[in-house]
Structures are given as structure tokens and as C-alpha cells.
């Protein structure tokens, strides 16, 4: 797992963030966090098979389907669904995984780390940005 210094460096160097589980429902945490990230200058890519567009960005059914390069995959899904997201991110060559608060899957995190990915688990990216940046 990453320490504060590593997370700070990661947040400063990110450009494109795929948000898995992002929906058009403004009451969902994924929507508010993604809107915040956009306002901070990050490009967000919605990943949700039930959406076609969120926050003005085209949505994709899976991380594998995103044609662009992704710096970080931010996961707003149930912990049981994390392994398939990790597999997609690995296949796509993504180097960083972020699991939001309440999203904990130690086996998937270990698989990602063993494959050379950096992993942040059970933390809110918005709260960490406010705290560290």
C-alpha cells in the first residue's frame, strides 16, 4: 500500500482517471467526486455499462473498452467486483489503482501489486487530495 508521500506524488502527476461505477445520479458519491476531479483539471472517463455519457464525457462499458491511455482507475464498486476491474486494468496496462472508501479487497490488491501496480485502498480520493494537496 502507498504512503502519503507516494500518494501525493501520484496525485500531482495524474492526468486521466477512469472512474469505474460512475453514474449520472448526482446523489451518488462517484458523481460528486468525479465532478470535483474535473474541476481540479483532471480528465475523467466514466466506466459504466449502463451509461453513455456522464459529466460531458463518453462512458465505456469496461476499462478494456476505453481507447485512451489511463493513468489511474478509481473504483466505486462492491469489493466482490474489484477482481474483474483489476484484470481489465492489467490488460490495459494501467499502473495505478484506487479503491474508494468502503471498497476493500485484499486479494485483488495483492494481485495488482504483484503485477507492479500501485494500490490505494479504502480511501476517498477527494478527501486525500484535500488532506495532501
Secondary structure, DSSP 8 states (H G I E B T S, - for coil): ---HHHHHHHHHH--EEEEET--S-TTSHHHHHHHHHHHTT-EEEEE-TT-SEETTEE-BSSGGG--S--SEEEE-S-GGGHHHHHHHHHHHT--EEEE-TT---HHHHHHHHHTT-EEE-S--HHHHHHHH-
